[in-house]
Amino acid sequence: MFKFIKQYAERIQNIDIYPIISLFIFFLFFVLLLVLVKKMKKERVELLSNIPFENDELTNSNLKNA
């Protein structure tokens, strides 16, 4: 996909390397985020998903223990 975008962008006149780099950083960020979410433990996902429904306040220490 990046190869297609790069080839398309190279056909545009007066394009610099900066838009290509920014697109790569943007794409890399979301790929990294997807990997981190996929590796997250199921217990932590359940804890975080139930936070809005709990009445008592959770502290950072409660979140770190999960």
C-alpha positions as CSV (number, residue, x, y, z in Angstrom):
1,M,0.0,0.0,0.0
2,F,2.8,2.4,0.9
3,K,4.5,1.6,-2.4
4,F,1.3,2.6,-4.3
5,I,1.0,5.9,-2.4
6,K,4.7,6.6,-3.0
7,Q,4.4,6.0,-6.7
8,Y,1.3,8.1,-6.9
9,A,3.0,10.9,-4.9
10,E,6.1,10.8,-7.1
11,R,4.1,11.7,-10.2
12,I,3.0,15.0,-8.5
13,Q,5.4,17.7,-9.4
14,N,7.2,19.7,-6.7
15,I,6.5,17.2,-4.0
16,D,9.1,17.0,-1.2
17,I,10.0,14.1,1.0
18,Y,8.2,15.6,4.1
19,P,4.7,14.5,3.1
20,I,5.9,11.0,2.5
21,I,7.6,10.9,5.9
22,S,4.6,12.3,7.7
23,L,2.3,9.7,6.1
24,F,4.7,7.0,7.1
25,I,4.8,8.2,10.7
26,F,0.9,8.5,10.8
27,F,0.6,4.9,9.4
28,L,3.2,3.6,11.8
29,F,1.5,5.1,14.8
30,F,-1.8,3.4,14.1
31,V,-0.1,0.1,13.3
32,L,1.7,0.2,16.6
33,L,-1.5,1.1,18.4
34,L,-3.2,-1.9,16.8
35,V,-0.4,-4.2,17.9
36,L,-0.5,-2.9,21.5
37,V,-4.3,-3.4,21.7
38,K,-4.1,-6.9,20.2
39,K,-1.4,-7.9,22.8
40,M,-3.3,-6.5,25.7
41,K,-4.5,-9.0,28.3
42,K,-8.2,-9.8,28.3
43,E,-8.5,-9.1,32.0
44,R,-7.2,-5.6,31.5
45,V,-9.6,-5.0,28.6
46,E,-12.5,-6.1,30.8
47,L,-11.4,-3.9,33.6
48,L,-11.0,-0.8,31.4
49,S,-14.3,-1.5,29.7
50,N,-16.2,-1.6,33.0
51,I,-14.8,1.6,34.4
52,P,-17.7,3.8,33.3
53,F,-20.2,1.5,35.0
54,E,-18.5,1.4,38.4
55,N,-19.6,3.8,41.2
56,D,-16.5,3.7,43.3
57,E,-13.5,5.7,42.1
58,L,-10.5,3.8,40.7
59,T,-7.0,5.0,41.4
60,N,-4.0,4.5,39.2
61,S,-2.8,1.8,41.5
62,N,-6.0,-0.2,40.9
63,L,-5.4,0.1,37.1
64,K,-1.7,-1.0,37.3
65,N,-2.5,-4.1,39.3
66,A,-4.7,-5.5,36.5
